[in-house]
Amino acid sequence: MKLGVYNAVLHDRTLPEALTVVRDLGLTGIELNSGGFLPAVHIPSFDAILESDAARDDFLALFEGTGVAIAGLNCNGNPLHPNRAIGEKHAEDIRRSIRLANRLGQHRVVTMSGLPGGEPGATRPNWIVNAWNSAALDVLDYQWGIAADFWRETDRLARELDVKVALELHPQNLVFNPADILKLVELSGATHVGVELDASHLFWQQMDPVAVVRDLGPLVFHAAAKDVRINPAAAIYGVLDNRFRRLGADEARTNLGGDEWANEWPKDAAWDFVALGKGHDTAFWTEFLRALHEVDPEMLVNIEHEDVELGRIEGLQVAAKVLLDADAGLAESLAPGLAAGAKAH
């Protein structure tokens, strides 16, 4: 396996400083944000790289001798947003990221499927959580038509440039579970659109990430190592706990495009994103890596740190130890079989 870090948590420092952090964790890859909800902080020469071999080579030279390589690009956003100022920007960011990946010798771009409005003329996305009534299915039919058209065209570009686009199964997107990615592939005929297997969003939906990996098999292109802890409050509020607070303009907040902003998490949340090991132990993560290894022994698996109880570096250190221990456990368990295979030949 190839283990690394998604760089959003390191946007407070320069790229060379971030590479030092990753190296000191004992990891070998860095997934670079390339647009969408977040700016491409560590790729300031983005436009130049698309046009200039010299600019590309200068950027790649920053990684030489560091022991850390680029491990995919990340462009999470909503390319299907009905507000064109948001949707068109995020869609173009994805296309630019695919082109950038090709220029950098990369073959993975991580993003989200996106979520349209519920009907023509809508200005806000509409997430159908449970389509128990016929009107909800009408909304979904409309949304799937928009998604299939967009991803059919995006897949064509990805195929031409030898890049695979990995969609995070993230709620508040049209594609947020295995059935959805299979439907998208069927409707669009995509060959280069699959899944970024982020275990965290499966945990809080009460899904088993190991079972999902094995169910999707070769549609899993990429993976994120992020844990979830289910809290006692889930017994009262359930996993669809929706007690978020709107942050004011005078408070620190993250822009999601246009005039949309991330809200404050409930204080006693039903569940929390946590560093690896705080929700599921090393034994679980060994089995998670095993399932990924069955799909692709060279799978890129990158830590995403969103544990608000731990600092940036502290959280990465906690997660890296668990991930490295899990990887060592996997290697040890595979060793007898590998040795037997070598002996037979």
N, C-alpha and C positions, 0 to 999 in steps of 0.2 A: 504494500500500500504506500501511497505518497501522502504524507501528512503535513498540513500547513495551517495558515491562519487567514481568515478573511480580514482585510485591512481596515475596515471602517472604524474599528476601535482604536486604531493607531493613526487616525487622521490628525491628531494633535501634534504630530512630529513629522519630520522630513522622511522621505522614502529611505535614504541610507540609514537613518536612525531606526525606522521600522524594520528594516532588514536585519539589523543587529539584534533587535528584540526577538525576532523569529528564530534567528540562529541560536541565540542564547537559550531559547526554550528547547532546543534539540530537534527542531522541526526544519523542513527543507523547502516549503512552498509558501507563496503569498498570493492570495486571490485579490485582484485589484478592482476597486470600484471604478466603473467607467461611465456613470451617468444614472439617469432615472431619479429616484427619490433623493439621492446624494450626489454631490459633485465628484468629479474625477480628480480628487486632491493630489494623488500621487502620480498623475499622468499630465503634467502641465503642458507638455509638448504634443498633446493628442492630435491636433490639427496638422501639425508639421509631420508627425509620423505617418499619417495617411498619404502624404504627398512626397516625402523626402526619405530616401534610403539613408542619408547621413543622419537625419534626425532619429530615425529608427535605430540605427546602429549606436548612436550616442546614448539613447535610452537603455538599450539592452546592455550596454557597457556598465551601467550602474549596478548590474547584478553579478558581474564577473568577479570571481574570487570571494564572494560572500557566503557561498554554500547554500544560498536560497534562490530558487527559480520562480518565475511567474507560474502560478497554478490556476489559470483561468481568469476570466473577467466577470464582473458582477454588475448588472444593470437593472436591478429590481425597480419596478415602477408599474404604472398602469397605462399600457399602450392603447387600451380600448376605452379610456375615460371619455365620456360624452362631452366634457368641456374640451374643446379643441386645443386650447392653450396648453392644457396638460397632456391630453392623449397624444397629440401630434408630436410634441416634444419628446415624450417617453418612447414613442414608436421610432422616431428618428434616432434617439440614443441607442436603441437596440440595433438598428441597422448599422450605425456608426461603430458600435462595439463589435459586431460581426466582422466588419471590414478591418478594424484595428486588430482583432484576434488573428486574422489571416496575415496581416503585416508583421505581427510579432511571433509568428510560428506557433500560435495557440490554437486549440481545437475545441474549447469550451467557453460558452457565454451563458451565465446564469441570469435568469430573469423570472418574471411572473407572467401568467397567461393574460392578466388584465381582467377588467370587469366593466362592461358597458352599462349604459342606462337601461331602463326597463321597457322603453318604447321610443319611437321616433320623436325627436324634439326634447328628450330628457336632458337635463343639465347635470345630474348627479348619478353616480353608479348605484345599481340596485342588486344587492346580494340576496338571492333566494336561498334561505337556509333549509327550508323544508317545503317541498312543492306538493302540499296535500290538496290544493284546490286547482281547478282547471285554469284560472287566470294566471297562477304562478307558472304553469307549464307554457302558457302563451308567452310570458316574459322570457322564459328560458329558450324557447324556439327562436325568438327574435335575437337574443344574445348569442346563441350558438351560430347563427348565420353570420353575424359580425365577426366573431372569433375565427370561424373557419376561413373566411376570406382573408383576414389579416395574416393568420399563421400559414396559410397556403403560400402567400407571396413571400413571407419571411423565410419559410423553409426553402423556397427556391434560391434565395440569396445565400442562405447558409450552405446549401448543397453545392452551389457553384464555388464557394470559397473554402470548402472542406472544414466547416465549423459545425459543431453540434450545439443546439440551444437547449439548455436544461431548465425546465420550469419548476420553480419551488411550489410544492403543494401547500399553498398558503390560503387559509380562509380569507374571505372578502375578495376572492378571485373566482372567476368562473370555473377554473380547474383547481380543485383542492383535495382530490382523492384519486385513487387508482382508476375508478370507473370513468372519471372525467378525462384523464389523459388518454385513455383508450378511445373515448368518444371523439376527442379532438383529432387524434391521429386518423381515425376512420373518416371523419368528415372532411379533413383537409388533405388526406393522402400524404401527410408528412413523413419524410424518412430521416430528417435531421432535427426533429423536435422530440424531446423526451423529458426526463425528470431529474431535478436536483433533489436528492433524498435528504431533506432536513428532518431529522427525527423529532425535533421539538414540536412542530405543528401537528404531527401525528399523535404524539403522546397526549396532548390535551383534548384531541378528538376521540381519545380512548381507542386508538388504533395501535397495532403492534408493528413498529418499523421493520423488524426482521422479517415478519410475514409479508409486509408490503414489498420489500426488496425482492423476495423470492417470487412474489406474484407478478411483478412487473419485469423481472429479469433484465434483458438487454435494453429495455427502455430507461433503465437507470444509467445516466451518463456521468453523474457527479454527486458528491455528498457533502453535507454540512454536519459538523459535530456540535450539537447544542442540546442541552438537557432541559427538562421541565419537571418541576416539583408540584404535585397536586396537594393543595393545602386543605386544612379542616373546613375552611369556608365553602369548599365545593359541596359539602353536604347540605348547605343551605341555599347557595346561589347557583350551583351547577356549573358546568364547564363553559356555558354561554354567558357567564357573569358579565354584565354590561354597565357596571357602575363607574364609568369613566368621567373625568372632570375636564371641562374645556379650560385650557390654559390662556391666560391673558397675554396681550401684546407685550406687556412689561416683564413677562416671565420667560425663562429659557425654554425654547421649544424648537421642534424640528419641522421645517417646511416640507410638505409633500407635493408641492406644485400649486401654482395659482395662489388662492387664498385658503388652502387646506393645510392643516397643522396636526401633528400627533398630539393626542390627549394624554392627560395624566392617568396612570394606572390606579385602580382601586387600592386603598391602603391595606386592606385585609383581603387580598385577591384570592379567588378560588384556586388559581394556579399562577406560578411564576416561572419565567425563564431563569435557569440557574446554570452554573458551571457544571461540566461533566462530573458525575459522581455524587452530586447533591440531590439528584432525582433518581438516578439509576446507577448501580454499582459497576465496577470494572468488568465483572463477569458479563453483564449485559452488553457493554460496549465491545467486548471481545467477540460476542456472537453477532453483533451488528457488523463489525469489520469482516467477520467470516462470510456473512451473506453477501456483502459487497465484493469480497474477494472471489466468490463463486461467479459473479457477473463479470468482473474485470480485476485481475490481480494488480493492475496499475492504476486503479481508481484514485482520483484526487479526493481527499477527505480533509476539509478545512474547518478549523474551530471558528465558530461565531460567538463572540462574547457579548452577552446582554444581561449579565447578572448584576443587578444594581446594589447587591449586598457586598460586592467585591470591587476593588479598584481595577483599572484597566490591566495593569501588568499582573497584579495578584490573581485576577480571574483567569488570565491566560495561563499562568503558572499552574493553577489548580487543574484546569482543563487539560493542559499538555501532559501533566503527569499521568492522569487517568488514561488519556488516549495512547500515550506511549506504552504504558503498562498493558493496555488491552492489545496493542499491536504485538508486543513481545509475547503475550499469552497466545495469540493466534499463531505466531511464527513457531512457537514451541509445540503447539498441538499439530501443526502441519508437518513438522520436521520428520517424524517417523515415516509418514506416507511419502514424502519427497525422497527420503533416503532409500525406501523400498523400491520406488520407481527408478531411481538412478541405478540401483543394484541390478534390477531386471534387465536394464539396457546395457 
